[in-house]
Amino acid sequence: MNGRGGPLSAAAFSVDEGRATHVHHRHHARRKPGRLARGIGQPALRLKVRVRARVVALGAGKRPFRRPSPKESLVPIPQRIVQICLFIVAAIALFGGTVQMVLGQPDTTPRLDNVHRFMAGVYFSMGLISFWAAWTVRRQGTLVYLIALGVFLAGCGRLFSISQVGLPTPHAVWLGYLVPELALPFVMALAHRASPRAAAP
């Protein structure tokens, strides 16, 4: 029978419905692994993004390690002059501070000996600071000017003493102390002003 309600029509409908159901199940079976894979892959992707973001956050503001070139490792001439001056100041202060701390002023009153050894400690510490500044001269800024000022004021104190009580003997030795103390600070300040670090904004 070929009518709408006949057996042939019912059989065709049944076959079509079976095909549709089979296609639906097959399509669903194909999509299911994809969804499952995406479900498994998404947490791993999120974890990877979080780890990468944390690495970037930890490394923010840090420059990657780079070996300096031979040209960059050379100290510029103005900085070299400052470094030599600082090493000279450090050597004089360390030696002089040690000698004055050991000898003191035994021929005077206890008060003067106490003050003398106290100043010897300050003198020695000035040598340590100058040595550290010379060793790290590339990173130094205002400290160089402060050390130069300290040396200049020490020379002014020596000059004031000469004007008050006279020049000690032998004269050549004490003048040999005075002249570098008044000249070396200007050399240090001018050379440091001309150095690349001081000229950088």
C-alpha positions as CSV (number, residue, x, y, z in Angstrom):
1,M,0.0,0.0,0.0
2,N,1.2,3.5,-0.9
3,G,-1.1,5.6,1.3
4,R,0.0,7.8,4.1
5,G,-1.1,5.4,6.7
6,G,0.0,2.2,4.9
7,P,2.7,-0.3,5.9
8,L,5.2,1.0,3.3
9,S,4.9,4.5,4.7
10,A,5.4,3.2,8.2
11,A,8.4,1.2,7.1
12,A,10.0,4.2,5.4
13,F,9.4,6.4,8.4
14,S,10.9,3.7,10.6
15,V,14.0,3.4,8.3
16,D,14.4,7.2,8.2
17,E,14.1,7.5,11.9
18,G,16.7,4.7,12.4
19,R,19.1,6.5,10.1
20,A,18.6,9.8,11.8
21,T,19.1,8.2,15.2
22,H,22.3,6.5,13.9
23,V,23.6,9.7,12.4
24,H,22.9,11.6,15.6
25,H,24.7,9.0,17.7
26,R,27.6,8.9,15.3
27,H,27.9,12.7,15.3
28,H,27.6,12.8,19.1
29,A,30.3,10.1,19.4
30,R,32.6,12.1,17.2
31,R,32.0,15.3,19.2
32,K,32.3,13.7,22.5
33,P,36.1,13.1,22.4
34,G,36.6,16.6,21.3
35,R,34.7,18.0,24.2
36,L,36.5,15.6,26.5
37,A,39.9,16.7,25.1
38,R,39.0,20.3,25.5
39,G,37.9,19.7,29.0
40,I,41.2,18.0,29.8
41,G,43.3,20.5,27.9
42,Q,41.8,23.7,29.3
43,P,43.1,23.3,32.9
44,A,46.5,22.5,31.6
45,L,46.4,25.6,29.3
46,R,45.3,27.8,32.2
47,L,48.1,26.4,34.4
48,K,50.6,27.1,31.6
49,V,49.4,30.6,31.2
50,R,49.6,31.2,35.0
51,V,53.1,29.8,35.2
52,R,54.2,32.0,32.3
53,A,52.6,35.1,33.8
54,R,54.3,34.4,37.2
55,V,57.7,34.0,35.5
56,V,57.1,37.3,33.6
57,A,56.1,39.0,36.9
58,L,59.1,37.7,38.7
59,G,61.4,38.8,35.9
60,A,59.9,42.2,35.5
61,G,62.4,45.0,35.9
62,K,65.4,42.7,35.8
63,R,67.8,42.9,32.9
64,P,69.0,39.6,31.5
65,F,72.6,38.7,32.2
66,R,75.0,40.0,29.6
67,R,78.7,39.7,29.6
68,P,80.2,43.2,29.2
69,S,82.2,43.9,26.1
70,P,85.9,44.7,26.3
71,K,85.1,48.4,25.6
72,E,82.6,48.5,28.4
73,S,85.0,46.9,30.9
74,L,87.5,49.7,30.4
75,V,87.3,52.5,33.0
76,P,87.1,56.0,31.4
77,I,90.1,58.3,31.9
78,P,88.2,60.7,34.3
79,Q,87.0,57.8,36.4
80,R,90.5,56.4,36.5
81,I,91.9,59.7,37.7
82,V,89.2,59.7,40.5
83,Q,90.0,56.1,41.4
84,I,93.8,56.8,41.7
85,C,93.1,59.9,43.9
86,L,90.8,57.8,46.1
87,F,93.4,55.1,46.4
88,I,96.0,57.7,47.4
89,V,93.7,59.2,50.1
90,A,92.9,55.7,51.3
91,A,96.6,54.7,51.6
92,I,97.5,57.9,53.5
93,A,94.5,57.7,55.8
94,L,94.9,54.0,56.6
95,F,98.6,54.3,57.3
96,G,98.4,57.6,59.2
97,G,95.4,56.5,61.2
98,T,97.1,53.3,62.3
99,V,100.3,55.1,63.3
100,Q,98.5,57.8,65.2
101,M,96.3,55.3,67.0
102,V,99.4,53.3,68.1
103,L,101.6,56.3,69.1
104,G,99.0,58.7,70.4
105,Q,100.3,61.7,72.3
106,P,102.2,60.3,75.3
107,D,104.1,63.6,75.9
108,T,101.0,65.7,76.5
109,T,98.0,65.5,78.9
110,P,95.7,62.6,79.0
111,R,92.9,64.7,77.5
112,L,94.9,65.6,74.4
113,D,96.0,62.0,74.0
114,N,92.4,60.9,74.2
115,V,91.3,63.4,71.6
116,H,94.3,62.4,69.4
117,R,93.5,58.7,69.4
118,F,89.8,59.5,68.8
119,M,90.7,61.5,65.7
120,A,93.1,58.7,64.6
121,G,90.0,56.4,64.5
122,V,88.1,58.9,62.4
123,Y,91.2,59.2,60.1
124,F,91.4,55.4,59.7
125,S,87.7,55.1,58.9
126,M,88.1,57.7,56.3
127,G,90.7,55.5,54.7
128,L,88.3,52.5,54.6
129,I,85.6,54.6,53.0
130,S,88.0,56.0,50.4
131,F,89.2,52.6,49.5
132,W,85.6,51.3,49.1
133,A,84.7,54.3,46.9
134,A,87.8,53.7,44.8
135,W,87.0,50.0,44.3
136,T,83.4,50.8,43.3
137,V,84.1,54.1,41.5
138,R,81.8,53.2,38.6
139,R,78.8,53.3,41.0
140,Q,79.8,56.3,43.0
141,G,78.2,59.8,42.7
142,T,77.9,62.3,45.6
143,L,80.3,60.3,47.8
144,V,83.3,61.3,45.8
145,Y,82.5,65.0,46.3
146,L,82.0,64.4,50.0
147,I,85.4,62.7,50.3
148,A,87.0,65.5,48.4
149,L,85.4,68.0,50.7
150,G,86.6,66.1,53.8
151,V,90.2,66.1,52.4
152,F,90.0,69.8,51.6
153,L,88.7,70.7,55.1
154,A,91.5,68.6,56.6
155,G,94.0,70.7,54.6
156,C,92.3,73.9,55.7
157,G,92.6,72.8,59.4
158,R,96.3,72.2,58.9
159,L,96.7,75.6,57.2
160,F,94.9,77.2,60.1
161,S,97.2,75.5,62.6
162,I,100.3,76.8,60.7
163,S,98.9,80.3,60.9
164,Q,98.3,80.0,64.6
165,V,101.4,78.2,66.0
166,G,103.7,78.1,63.0
167,L,105.0,75.5,60.6
168,P,106.4,72.4,62.3
169,T,109.9,71.0,61.5
170,P,111.0,69.7,59.2
171,H,109.2,72.2,57.0
172,A,109.4,70.2,53.8
173,V,107.6,67.3,55.3
174,W,104.7,69.3,56.6
175,L,104.4,71.3,53.4
176,G,104.4,67.9,51.6
177,Y,101.3,67.0,53.6
178,L,99.6,70.4,53.1
179,V,99.9,70.8,49.3
180,P,98.3,67.5,48.3
181,E,95.5,68.0,50.8
182,L,94.6,71.3,49.2
183,A,95.1,70.3,45.6
184,L,93.9,66.7,45.4
185,P,90.3,67.5,46.2
186,F,90.0,69.9,43.2
187,V,91.5,67.2,40.9
188,M,89.0,64.6,42.2
189,A,86.0,66.9,41.9
190,L,86.8,68.1,38.4
191,A,87.6,64.6,37.1
192,H,84.5,63.2,38.7
193,R,82.4,66.0,37.2
194,A,83.8,65.0,33.7
195,S,83.1,61.2,34.3
196,P,80.3,59.6,32.3
197,R,78.3,58.7,35.5
198,A,78.3,62.2,36.8
199,A,77.3,63.6,33.4
200,A,74.4,61.1,33.0
201,P,71.0,62.6,33.8
